[in-house]
C-alpha cells in the first residue's frame, strides 16, 4: 500500500481554506497512486485552537467540515486520515472539556474510524487537558490488507525504553501493538525548537525497532501565533531506517510504497538535520511570514538602529515577506553615533528596502521642557533614557496605524530576560521576532547570514552593543558580558537550574549569578506585556512560561 504524507500549513479557524489545501494534496497524492493520504493533527480546524474549543459553534463547524471532506473525497481512490476537534461523546460538566482530539479515517465516502487522543499534554505550551476528554479505548483498523494503528502526537511519545521517566502511566502504542497492526501511523502538531527534529526521529525509530513495525508520522508545518511547526514528516521501516522524508519549514508531500521511497517532495530548500543555526533562521522566517499573513496584513515596519538585533530582524522580515513589504525607520537622537544611521542605510541598501529617517532630538527636548517643572531638582537618569525609546515607539505605532503595517519588535531574549528594554518604547509592536534568541545566538545567526556575502555590514557585527540613550553608553555598563550573561540565562530560564547549580557548572562568581537572577525575577511584569515571541527554544517567554508578577524573588 502506498502511503502519502501530506504536511500542509493550516490556519486556525479557516475551515474553508484548510479544506481546500487538504483536497488539493489528496488529489495530487491520489494521482500518484497513494492508497492512503495522511494529514496532521487538528488539520481541519487548525492547531492550536485554544479557547475556540469552548464555543459550541466552533465544534459544530468541525462536525460539518468533516462531512464536507467525506463527500468531496468520495470519488478519490485514496483514503484520507485527518485530525479535527469533535464534540465529546460524554462531555465533562461545566466549562471546558467539551471536545475530543480526533483522527478520522475515511475512504470512498465512508468513515472507517474515529480515534480519539489518549495522552493529553499539559506542560510548556501544551494545555490540552483544559479542553479535551481523553480516549479510554483504541482499535486497529484494516485498509487494503494492512492493519493500521493510528495515534495522535503525544500518544506515541511515551515509549518506556526511550523515556525511562515517563509522564504518563499508560503507553497507547503498547496497547495497540497487542492488536498486531502492520503499520503505525502518527498524526502530529509538534512544534519546533532546538533539537526537536532529531529527538522526534530517534524516538519514533526506537518505537519502530521495539515493536518491529513501520512508522509514519505526518507533522504540521507553518506558524500559528508564537508556535512554529517544522513539518519534517517521515516514514521509517520496521528496523528504524528512513523510508521517506519531507522537507522542513514548508509544505511538502512524500510517499512510500512497501518500503521503497517514491519521492513527491517539492525540490529545493533542504536542511541538514544537524544544522541548528540554519533551522532556527528558517523557523523564524516561517513564523514571521505566517504571523503577518494569517493576521491579515502584508507589510511590516521596524526601527533600524544600526545595531545587530534590528539588523537581524530586518533580514528575516525581507526573507519572509519580500523587500517591497518592509519599511525601516531610523530615529537618531543627540546620543546616536554617526554609524547608527549610515550603517542602517547600508543595510537597507543591501536588502533593497525603503529606509526613512525621523530625528527625535527635537521631540525629546520638547518632552524634557514639558516635564521640567515637575522634574526640577532631579538629575537625569533612566527616565530620560526611556523617554527616547518611548518617542520612537510612538512614531512607529503612528506609522503602523496610518499605513496598516505591523510593527516588528527587535529585542532579544537576553534583554527581555533581565528587563533591559522599555515598556511602551522598544517593546511596542505585534511580534517579537528574535525574542527567543539570546544575544550570542543573535550574533551566530547574523554571521551565518553573512556566510557567502556581506548582507549585514561588518561594522554592525563588530561594534560594541549599545542602546545609545546617553553619551558613550555600552550594554556592559549595566549587564555582564553576553558571553557570561547568556549561559546564566539559558540555565536559569530554560533549564530551571538554581543559583548554586549555575555557579558550580560554569564557575561564574555567585554575585554575578545572583544579580542576573534578581533581574529576571523582578521584571516579569514587563514580559507579560510583551509582544508574542516566536518560540525556537525549549523554554521561551510567553505562553509556555507562566510566572506570577507579585511574588517574592526566588534567588
C-alpha positions in Angstrom: 0.0 0.0 0.0 1.3 3.4 -1.0 1.1 5.9 1.9 1.4 9.6 1.3 2.4 12.1 4.0 0.8 15.5 3.2 2.2 18.2 5.5 0.2 21.3 4.9 0.1 24.7 6.5 -3.4 25.2 8.1 -4.8 28.3 9.7 -6.8 28.1 13.0 -10.4 28.6 12.2 -10.0 28.8 8.4 -12.2 25.7 7.7 -12.7 26.5 4.1 -9.1 27.3 3.4 -7.9 24.2 5.3 -10.3 22.0 3.4 -9.1 23.4 0.0 -5.5 22.6 1.0 -6.4 19.1 2.0 -8.4 18.4 -1.2 -5.5 19.7 -3.3 -3.0 17.5 -1.6 -5.3 14.5 -1.6 -5.9 14.8 -5.4 -2.1 15.0 -6.0 -1.4 12.0 -3.8 -4.2 10.0 -5.5 -2.9 10.9 -8.9 0.4 9.4 -7.9 -1.1 6.2 -6.7 -1.4 6.7 -2.9 -4.0 4.4 -1.3 -3.8 6.4 1.9 -3.1 10.1 2.4 -2.2 11.2 6.0 -2.5 14.7 7.3 -1.6 16.3 10.6 -3.3 16.7 13.9 -6.3 19.0 14.0 -5.6 20.0 10.4 -9.2 20.7 9.5 -9.7 23.2 12.3 -6.1 24.3 12.8 -3.8 23.9 15.8 -3.9 25.1 18.5 -7.5 26.3 18.6 -7.3 27.1 22.4 -10.5 28.6 23.8 -12.3 28.4 20.5 -12.9 24.8 21.7 -15.2 26.2 24.3 -17.5 27.7 21.6 -20.3 25.3 20.6 -20.4 27.0 17.2 -16.7 26.1 16.6 -17.3 22.4 17.3 -20.4 22.4 15.2 -18.3 23.7 12.3 -15.8 20.9 12.9 -18.6 18.4 12.5 -19.9 19.9 9.3 -16.4 20.3 7.7 -15.8 16.6 8.3 -18.9 15.8 6.3 -17.9 18.2 3.6 -14.5 16.4 3.3 -16.1 13.0 3.3 -18.4 13.9 0.4 -15.6 15.8 -1.5 -13.2 12.8 -1.4 -15.8 10.1 -2.0 -14.7 9.6 -5.6 -10.9 9.6 -4.9 -9.1 6.3 -4.9 -7.1 7.3 -1.8 -8.3 7.0 1.8 -7.9 10.2 4.0 -6.7 10.4 7.5 -7.2 13.8 9.1 -7.2 15.4 12.5 -10.0 17.5 13.8 -11.7 18.5 17.1 -15.1 16.9 17.6 -17.7 17.2 20.3 -17.0 14.8 23.2 -19.5 11.8 23.4 -19.7 12.3 27.1 -18.5 15.9 27.9 -17.5 16.7 31.4 -19.7 19.1 33.3 -19.0 22.8 33.5 -16.8 24.9 31.3 -14.3 23.2 29.1 -13.7 19.5 28.3 -16.4 19.6 25.7 -14.3 18.2 22.9 -12.1 15.3 21.8 -8.9 15.5 19.7 -9.8 13.1 16.9 -8.2 11.3 14.0 -10.8 10.4 11.3 -10.1 7.8 8.7 -12.4 8.0 5.7 -12.5 6.0 2.4 -14.7 6.4 -0.6 -17.3 8.4 1.3 -17.4 6.3 4.4 -15.9 7.0 7.9 -13.9 3.8 8.8 -12.6 5.0 12.2 -12.8 7.9 14.6 -9.9 7.5 17.1 -9.5 10.0 20.0 -6.3 11.1 21.5 -5.4 9.4 24.8 -2.4 11.3 26.2 -3.2 15.0 26.6 0.0 17.0 27.2 -0.1 19.6 30.0 3.4 21.1 30.0 5.2 24.1 28.5 2.9 25.4 25.7 0.6 22.5 25.8 -2.7 22.8 27.7 -4.8 20.0 26.2 -6.2 18.7 29.5 -8.0 22.0 29.7 -10.1 21.3 26.6 -10.2 17.6 25.7 -11.6 14.4 27.1 -9.1 11.6 26.7 -9.9 8.4 24.9 -10.1 5.3 27.0 -10.1 2.7 24.2 -8.3 2.3 20.8 -8.7 -0.2 18.0 -6.7 -1.2 14.9 -8.5 -0.7 11.5 -8.0 -2.6 8.3 -7.4 -0.9 4.9 -6.2 -2.6 1.7 -4.9 -5.6 3.6 -2.9 -3.5 6.2 -3.8 -3.3 9.8 -3.4 0.4 10.8 -2.6 1.5 14.3 -3.5 5.2 14.5 -2.0 7.5 17.2 -2.2 11.3 17.7 1.0 13.1 18.5 1.7 12.6 22.3 0.2 9.1 22.1 3.5 8.0 20.5 5.8 10.0 22.9 5.6 7.7 25.9 7.8 4.8 25.0 9.4 3.4 28.2 12.6 2.5 26.6 13.2 6.0 25.1 11.8 7.9 28.1 12.8 6.0 31.3 10.8 8.6 33.4 7.5 8.6 31.5 5.0 11.4 32.0 2.0 9.0 31.7 1.2 5.7 33.3 0.0 4.2 30.0 1.5 3.7 26.6 -1.1 3.8 23.8 1.4 2.3 21.4 1.9 -0.8 23.6 -1.9 -1.2 23.8 -2.3 -1.0 20.1 0.5 -3.5 19.5 -1.4 -6.2 21.3 -3.9 -6.0 18.3 -1.0 -6.9 15.9 -1.0 -3.9 13.5 1.2 -4.0 10.4 1.7 -0.2 10.2 1.8 2.5 12.9 0.6 6.0 11.9 1.0 9.2 13.9 -0.6 12.5 13.1 1.1 15.4 14.9 1.2 19.1 15.6 4.7 19.0 17.1 6.2 22.5 17.4 9.8 23.2 16.6 12.6 24.0 19.0 16.3 23.4 19.0 17.0 19.7 18.7 13.3 18.7 18.4 13.5 17.1 14.9 16.4 14.9 16.0 14.5 13.8 19.2 11.4 13.1 17.2 13.3 10.9 14.7 15.2 9.0 17.4 12.1 8.4 19.5 10.0 7.0 16.7 12.9 4.9 15.4 13.1 3.4 18.8 9.3 2.6 18.6 9.7 1.0 15.2 12.6 -1.1 16.4 11.0 -2.2 19.6 7.7 -3.3 18.0 9.1 -4.3 14.6 6.6 -2.2 12.7 6.9 0.6 10.1 6.1 4.0 11.5 4.8 7.0 9.6 4.4 10.5 11.1 2.7 13.5 9.4 3.6 16.7 11.2 2.0 20.1 10.8 4.1 22.9 9.1 3.7 26.6 9.5 3.4 29.3 12.1 0.5 30.0 14.4 1.0 32.9 16.8 4.1 32.1 18.8 4.4 28.5 17.7 6.3 27.3 14.6 5.7 23.8 13.2 8.6 22.4 11.2 6.8 19.7 9.3 9.7 17.3 8.7 7.3 14.4 8.3 8.9 11.0 7.7 8.4 7.2 7.3 10.5 4.5 8.9 10.9 0.9 8.2 10.5 -1.7 11.0 14.2 -1.5 11.7 14.1 2.2 12.1 15.8 3.1 8.8 14.4 6.1 6.8 11.9 5.4 4.0 10.6 8.9 3.3 11.5 12.3 4.5 9.5 15.5 3.9 11.1 19.0 3.9 11.4 21.2 6.9 9.6 24.6 7.3 7.5 24.3 4.1 4.6 22.3 2.8 5.5 19.0 1.2 4.2 15.7 0.1 6.2 12.4 0.2 5.1 8.8 -0.3 6.4 5.4 0.5 5.4 2.1 -1.1 6.1 -1.1 0.8 9.5 0.2 2.0 10.5 1.8 -1.3 10.6 5.6 -1.4 8.5 7.3 -4.1 9.6 10.9 -3.7 7.0 13.6 -4.5 8.7 16.3 -2.4 8.9 19.8 -3.7 12.6 20.3 -4.7 14.9 22.8 -3.0 15.5 24.2 0.4 16.5 21.0 2.2 18.1 21.5 5.6 20.6 19.1 7.2 19.2 17.6 10.4 22.2 18.8 12.4 22.2 22.4 11.2 20.5 24.1 14.1 21.6 27.6 13.2 20.0 27.4 9.8 17.0 25.7 11.2 16.4 28.5 13.7 16.7 31.0 10.9 14.2 29.2 8.7 11.9 28.8 11.6 11.9 32.5 12.3 11.3 33.3 8.7 8.3 31.0 8.5 6.9 32.2 11.8 7.2 35.8 10.8 5.6 35.2 7.4 2.7 33.2 8.7 2.0 35.6 11.7 1.8 38.6 9.3 -0.3 36.9 6.6 -2.6 34.9 8.9 -3.5 38.1 10.8 -4.5 39.7 7.5 -1.5 42.0 6.9 1.0 42.3 4.1 3.5 44.9 5.2 5.7 45.4 8.3 7.9 48.2 9.6 10.7 48.3 12.2 13.1 50.7 13.8 16.6 50.3 12.4 19.1 51.5 15.0 22.4 50.4 13.4 22.7 47.6 15.9 22.8 43.8 15.4 19.3 43.0 16.7 17.3 45.2 14.4 19.6 44.2 11.5 18.8 40.5 12.0 15.1 41.2 12.3 15.2 43.3 9.0 16.9 40.4 7.2 14.3 37.9 8.5 11.5 40.2 7.5 12.8 40.6 4.0 13.2 36.9 3.6 9.7 36.3 5.0 7.7 39.0 3.1 9.8 40.4 0.3 11.8 43.7 0.3 8.8 45.6 -1.1 6.8 44.8 2.1 9.4 46.0 4.6 10.0 49.6 5.7 12.8 50.5 8.1 12.9 53.7 10.1 16.0 55.3 11.7 15.2 57.6 14.6 18.5 59.1 15.8 18.8 61.3 18.8 21.7 63.5 20.1 23.2 60.4 21.6 23.2 58.3 18.5 26.6 57.5 17.0 27.5 58.6 13.4 27.4 55.0 12.3 23.9 54.5 13.6 22.3 56.0 10.5 25.0 55.2 8.0 25.2 51.5 9.0 21.4 51.3 8.8 21.4 52.9 5.4 24.0 50.5 4.1 22.0 47.5 5.5 18.8 48.8 3.9 20.6 49.2 0.6 21.9 45.6 0.8 18.3 44.4 1.4 16.6 46.7 -1.1 14.2 48.1 1.5 12.8 51.6 2.0 14.7 53.4 4.7 13.3 56.6 6.3 15.0 58.8 8.9 13.0 60.6 11.6 15.3 62.5 14.0 13.9 62.6 17.6 16.2 65.2 19.2 13.6 68.0 18.9 10.8 65.8 20.2 13.0 64.7 23.1 13.8 68.3 24.0 10.1 69.2 23.9 9.3 66.3 26.3 12.0 67.4 28.7 10.8 71.0 28.5 7.3 70.0 29.3 8.4 67.9 32.3 10.9 70.4 33.5 8.7 72.0 36.2 7.9 68.6 37.7 11.5 67.3 37.3 13.0 70.3 38.9 15.7 69.4 41.4 16.3 65.9 40.0 19.2 64.7 37.9 18.8 62.9 34.5 18.6 59.1 34.8 16.9 56.2 33.1 13.7 58.2 33.0 15.2 60.4 30.2 16.7 57.4 28.5 13.3 55.6 28.4 11.7 58.8 27.1 13.7 58.5 23.9 12.7 54.9 23.5 9.0 55.7 24.0 9.2 58.5 21.5 10.5 56.0 18.9 7.7 53.6 19.9 5.1 56.3 19.4 6.4 57.2 15.9 6.5 53.5 14.9 2.9 53.0 16.0 1.7 56.1 14.3 3.2 54.8 11.0 1.6 51.4 11.7 -1.8 53.0 12.2 -1.5 55.2 9.1 -0.2 52.6 6.7 -1.7 49.4 8.0 1.7 47.8 8.7 2.6 45.6 11.6 5.5 46.7 13.8 8.1 44.1 14.5 9.9 44.5 17.8 13.6 43.9 17.7 14.6 42.9 21.3 16.4 39.7 22.0 15.9 37.1 24.8 18.8 38.4 26.9 17.2 41.8 27.1 13.8 40.5 27.8 15.1 38.2 30.5 16.8 41.0 32.5 14.4 43.8 31.6 16.9 45.7 29.6 14.0 47.1 27.5 11.4 49.8 27.8 7.7 49.2 28.1 5.8 51.2 25.5 9.1 52.0 23.9 11.3 49.5 22.1 8.9 46.8 23.3 6.0 48.1 21.2 4.8 46.1 18.3 2.9 43.0 17.1 5.6 40.3 17.1 8.9 39.7 18.9 10.8 38.0 16.1 14.0 37.3 17.9 12.6 37.3 21.5 13.7 33.7 22.0 17.3 34.2 20.9 19.9 35.2 23.4 22.4 37.8 22.2 25.2 35.4 21.4 22.8 33.4 19.2 21.8 36.6 17.5 25.4 37.0 16.5 25.7 33.4 15.4 22.6 33.7 13.1 23.9 37.0 11.8 27.3 35.6 10.9 25.5 32.6 9.2 23.6 35.1 7.1 26.9 36.6 6.0 28.5 33.3 5.2 28.6 33.9 1.5 28.4 37.6 1.2 28.1 40.7 3.4 24.4 41.3 3.9 24.7 42.7 7.4 27.6 45.3 7.3 30.6 44.2 9.2 30.5 47.4 11.2 27.2 46.3 12.7 28.7 42.9 13.6 31.8 44.3 15.3 30.6 47.4 17.1 30.1 47.2 20.9 26.4 46.7 21.8 24.8 49.9 23.0 21.3 51.3 23.5 22.7 54.8 22.7 20.4 56.5 25.1 23.2 58.5 26.9 26.8 59.6 26.0 29.2 56.7 25.4 26.7 54.1 26.7 27.6 50.4 26.5 25.4 47.4 27.4 28.2 46.2 29.7 27.7 49.3 31.8 24.6 47.6 33.2 25.0 44.0 32.4 27.7 41.3 32.5 29.3 40.5 29.1 26.9 38.4 27.0 29.3 35.5 27.0 28.6 35.4 30.7 25.0 36.5 30.8 23.7 34.1 28.2 24.8 30.8 29.7 23.3 32.0 33.1 20.0 32.9 31.4 19.8 29.6 29.5 20.5 27.7 32.7 18.0 29.6 34.8 15.2 30.3 32.3 15.3 27.3 30.1 16.6 24.5 32.4 15.4 25.9 35.8 18.8 25.5 37.4 19.4 27.1 40.8 21.9 29.8 41.5 24.1 27.3 43.3 23.9 24.8 40.3 24.9 27.5 37.8 27.8 28.6 39.9 29.0 25.0 40.2 28.6 24.2 36.5 30.1 27.4 35.0 32.3 28.8 37.7 30.9 32.3 37.5 31.0 34.4 40.6 28.0 33.9 42.8 27.4 37.6 43.0 27.0 37.9 39.2 24.7 34.9 39.0 22.6 36.3 41.8 22.4 39.7 40.2 21.2 38.2 36.9 18.6 36.0 38.7 17.3 39.1 40.6 16.9 41.0 37.3 15.0 38.1 35.8 12.7 37.8 38.8 11.8 41.5 39.2 11.0 42.2 35.5 8.2 39.6 35.0 5.7 42.5 34.7 7.5 43.6 31.5 7.5 40.3 29.8 3.8 39.8 30.5 3.1 43.0 28.4 5.4 42.0 25.6 4.5 41.1 22.0 4.2 37.4 21.2 7.6 35.7 21.0 8.4 33.3 18.2 9.4 30.1 20.0 12.6 28.3 18.9 14.0 27.0 22.3 12.7 24.5 24.8 11.5 27.4 27.1 10.5 30.7 25.6 8.9 33.7 27.2 5.2 33.8 26.7 2.5 31.1 26.7 4.9 28.3 27.8 6.3 30.1 30.8 3.8 31.4 33.3 5.1 33.0 36.5 3.3 35.4 38.9 4.2 39.1 38.9 3.5 39.8 42.6 5.8 37.2 44.1 8.9 37.1 46.3 12.1 36.7 44.2 13.5 33.2 44.1 17.2 33.7 44.2 
